[in-house]
Amino acid sequence: MKFSIVYKFSLSVIILVLVSSGMVGALFYAKTTKVLVENTLEDITVEIRNAGRRLQMHVEAQYEDVLFLAHTPPVQGFLRARKDGNFDKEDGSTLGQWESRLAAIFIELMKRKAPYDKIRFIDKSGQEIIVVGREKGQIVSIKTPDLQNKAHREYFSETLKLPPESVYLSEMNLNREYGKVSVPHMEVMRAATPVFDFDTGLVAGVLVLTVDVSHELLEIQRNIKGAGREIYITNDKGEYLLHPDGDKDFAFDLGHDYNIQQDIPQLEILFLPETQSSRLVLLPKDTGGSHLMSFLRVPFDPSRPERFIAVGITKLYDEILAKQKNVLNDVLFWALVLAALATFLAALLAYRLSKPIKLMTQIMNDYIHNRKSTELMPVDQGDEIGVLARSYQTLIGQVEDAQKSLEEMNRNLETKVAERTRDLETSELRQRTIVEHMVDGLITIDEKGIITMINPAAIELFGYRADEVVGKNLKMLMPEPYHSEHDGYLKNYSTTHQKKIIGIGREVEGLHKNGRRFPIDLAVSEILVDGQKLYTGLVRDITERKEMDKMKNEFISTVSHELRTPLTSIRGSLGLITGGAVGKLPEQANEMLRIASNNTERLLLLINDILDIQKIESGEMAFKFCSLDLKPFLEQAVAENEGYGAQHGVKFVIAQTLENAWVYADKDRLMQVMANLFSNAAKFSPVNGTVEISLAHHHTNILRISVTDKGPGIPEEFQPKLYDKFTQSDSSDTRQKGGTGLGLSISKVIVEKHGGRINFVSSEGIGTTFYVELPGLAGKRTGDEKGNMPQQLSDNTSEPSVLIVEDDHDIAALIRRMLAESGYDSDIAYSVEEAKVKLTANPGQYEVITLDLVLPGEGGMSFMTDLKQDSLTRDIPVVVVSVMADETRQSLNGEAIDVIDWLQKPIDQKRLIAAINQASGSLDLPRVLHVEDDEDVHKVVSTMLSAHCTLIWASTLAAAREALDSEKFDLLLLDIGLPDGSGLELLEMLDKISPPLRVVIFSAYDVTEEYVKKVSAVLIKSKTNNFKLGEVIKNVIANSKKSS
């Protein structure tokens, strides 16, 4: 069905008016409803507060009356007479007279206060002495036989604990007499105050005022209850004091478990102690009911503000909204009036607008069907219709011009298609010619390994015809093991997309049709043709090259061995001559001999390095792996290279080590790596300098050996080429320092054969740290180790875990080198902006941040605030390293800033590393200082605890003090009998250490109770087996971590 513009326009206006009216009405209705509900809630709240104030005034009156009664003179007179044989010597009255006077006061007060049900005077043993109460509408004094003992009642025992002038208010409950709820039921509250003997100052009894509160509760109900309303009153436990269903009133005193939390679960929060709000409003949507509910906590005990009653009022929600129906009717009526008016105006306007549009439509329709039209476009109109008419007229002219142009373009396109077809045919012929005349073989396969194309060079290479291989699996051209592994390579790549062959050139073997195996170079690429994934393999026969390599290796081996023999003779002869075997020589001859000897050594080193490179390239370098403890290994390495260091005026020092640091390694090959690193460090160190060797943990089970010099550093532009063969930083270095340029290349291969990696940190003017990382062992391996290979390190263990934020490039490089020595990899950010970029780009990577406070742009303290506000970085520990560290820490004046340590420049390396260890959650195992003079005992303990902690040994009291001053530990394992004093002297020193250090005494001596209280455990050597010692140490360390 087609509709005219008039119809569409009118309908649109009607819909717009109705929708607009409806939206305005709905918004108005919602707003007035909200205001009406808020006003109703406010009225209810005011009524509840007024009722609460009435209750508070009632309680205040009880306070005043009970305190008044306790201070009336007959009370003290009664007490004096009771103490002195029933006679008051001060006043001359008897005990009975004072009782009568006191009872008369009680009766008079009850006459004036109708809600008061009983007034009791109870002695401190709980026995009632004087009781005045209401019975059958009369106020009477209870006779002595009917008096009760109230010692078991809570209000009595609690009142005895109060100081003078204090009042205890009981819970509101049903009155009990002789242990039973009295009938008819009476809702009461008791106000009690302790009575003190003025002569002794001691509590002599309790005065109790029992008040009927039913009148007050009913008064609250009468004032609040109205049409459509219901009222609830509960105690502070939610138990009903007043309920629309009267059976639930004070049901908790009758053995029934009724509470408002069960009936209305949403109110449970109102009765929680931690709830701050005293008001809770529930709408029908909250409870699924039809009432609006408002509940308010009303405190009534001045001495205990936390006590309250909860008063709630509910009102039918529909009654509140009844006033809104008229508003809704008015909105609907005026919406209909507006819609009728808008319809008439829209129809009139649409007709006037559509008349010229219909005319233009008729003219355009005639033009499309090639009919001659007698009508004219209304181009003279000055409105949008006229603009549209003029546009149509222009469009008709442009269409006619476009038709002519299109015909011309079609003719040109046919010419170009013919030319392009000839070009494609020529290009295809050229590519086919290239492929068919390539020297190298080219094979294309699909995703299943089926050969789709093979060029003539590949056909000649493998000896097959094209029709014998096309459509067959490529593995027919491969010998074992490649034949069996080929399909697995393709399947693995299609599922994991992990490239092992594709995009990587490698050397494999091919299989000729006659069964001959021959070496080939294979390069595989992935291509996409018409949406289908294909793989192209470029193959080249390298048989001749392999023969040449074999001849080269044989030549190098032969020449090197042939050179070794005469050089060995020359070296021996020169050694004899310089040693004086042929007599004393002139000084000039000695100088020449020294030059000859040095160059002979250089030639021998060069030959040895060339032979090692040849073995590496041919795969003939043999390794003999076995368990190796790195601590004695490094000590041996230092000893063996000490002479070389002395030649350069350099001393090798082990700065940091670990006990029981086992790796699986070829000791001789690893010693070759150490010799190379030591010699490089010595050559580039200043005279009288020191080369530091460190052994530390890197990640959980990786050991790092680092060699640090204080030389000129490695130029940045040379660093990428450092491991290339025959490479040194420049020719002048070769002349000044010597060397073949092969050592680092050989070392890299040896380390990688151990499953490890070698790397360095260097900065010009600061020095260089080379480090070797090896997979660690839990302990020494036992049994047959032949054929075993070291475990390979995973790639993710090389990611930097420390972010250094420091604008001074030299200091940043120095910190980075210090961290590398202790097993930490790091990144550097020279500004806060750069640090934020690195943290965003690598979320979760950095475990610690070292921060300078004085930075360009945004300062360090501002950056620290940003870190703690970001959920991704708030848990990263910070170590401040700055010239402003001490000053800033003091200025904070105890403010809570989460900083592990504040280090003042210049940097204390030991303190920096200790802070980083603490911040990173101890990359290393927990550190335990073992103070023990017996080395055998230390070795046994060290072996036993090697998997659980790092044990640092101090054999004397002085060594222990020095260690505690310079390093941080998680536990102190202490012997008492030491060569230079008692180990107990250290306990006084520990009081100054923060956080407190846990101590386990492990000694042959008993200790006194005074010292037992200061330590975590005491173990006697003769009574403690290995298992018990290990368990105690592990438990103490675990408890230390929990408490920290």
PEWO-V699571 format. One line per field, one symbol per residue. phi: phi as a letter, one per 40 degrees, with the letter a starting at -180 (. if undefined). burial: + if it has 16 or more other ideal C-beta (glycine too) atoms within 10 Angstrom, else -. A space follows every 10 residues. Layout:
BEGIN
phi: ???
burial: ???
END
This chain:
BEGIN
phi: .bbccdcccc cccdcccccc cccccccccc cccccccccc cccccccccc cccccccccc ccdccccccc bcddcccdcc cccbggaccc bgcccccccc cccccdcccc ccbccccabb bbcccgccbb bbacbfgbcb cccdcccbbb cccccccccd cccdgbbbbc ccaccbbfgb ccbccbcbbb bbbcbbcccb gbcbibbbbc bccccccccc cccbcacgbb bbbbccbgcc caadcdcccf cccbgbbbac cccbdccdcc bcdcccccba bbcdccbgbb bcbbbbcbcb bdcbcccabb bbbbbccccc cccccccccc cccccccccc cccccccccc ccccdccccc cccccccccf bcbccbcccc cccccccccc cdcccccccc cccccccccc cccccccccc cccccccccc ccccccbccc cbbbbcccgc cbaacdcccc ccgbcdccbc gbcdcccbcc ccdcccccdc cccccbfccb bcgbcabbbb bcdcgccacb cbbbbbbbbf gbcbbbbbba cbdccccccc cccccccccc cccccccccc cccccccccg cbgcbcdccc cccccccccc cccccccccc ccccccccgc ccbbcacbcc cccccccccc bcccccdbgb bcbccaabcf ccbbacdccc cccccccccc cccbcccgcb bcbbbacbgc bbbbbbbbbb ccgcdcccdc cccccfbbda ccccccbghc gbdccccccc ccccgbabaa baacgbhbbc bbbbccbcac cbgcbcgcbc cccccccccc bbbcbacccc cccccccdcc dbgbcabbbc accccccccc cbcgcccabc bccbbcgccc cccccccccc ccbccccbbc bacccccccc ccfgccbcbc abbccccccc ccccccdccc ggdccdcbcb cacccccccc ccccbccbac cbbbcbcccc cccccbbbbc abbbcccbcb iccccccccc cccbcdccbb cbacbcbccd cdccbcabbc dcbbccccdc cccccccccc cccc
burial: -----+--++ --++--++-- +---+---+- --+---+--+ +--++-++-- ++--+--++- -++-+++-++ -+-+++++++ +++----+-- --+-+-+++- +++-++--++ ----++++++ ++++-+-+-+ ++++----+- ++-----+-+ --+-++--++ -+----++++ +++++----- -----+++++ +++++++--- --++++++++ ++++-++--+ +--+----++ ++++++-+++ +++----+++ +++----+++ +--+--+--+ +--------+ -+----+--- ++++++++++ +------+++ +++++++--+ +--------- +---+--++- -+---+---+ ---+-+--++ --+------- ------++-- ----+--++- -+-------- ---------- ---------- ---------- ----+----- +++++---+- +--++-+++- ++-+----+- --+++-+++- -++--+--++ --+------- ++-------+ +-------++ -+++------ ---++-+++- +--------- -----++--+ ---------+ +--+--++-- ---------- --+--++--+ --++++++++ ++++++---- +---+--+++ --++--++-- +---+--+-+ ++--++++++ ++++++--++ ++++++++++ +++++---++ +++++++++- -+++++++++ ++++------ -++----++- --+-----++ ++++++++++ +-++++++++ +++--+++++ +++++++--- ---------+ +-+---+--+ +++++++--- ++++++++++ ++++++++++ ++-+++-++- -----+++++ +++-+----+ +-++--+--- --+--+++++ ++-++--++- --------++ ++++---+++ ++++++++++ -+++++++++ +++----+-- ++--++--++ +++++-+-++ +-++---+++ ++++++-+-- --++-++--+ ------++++ +++---+--- ----++++-- --------+- -++--++--+ ----
END
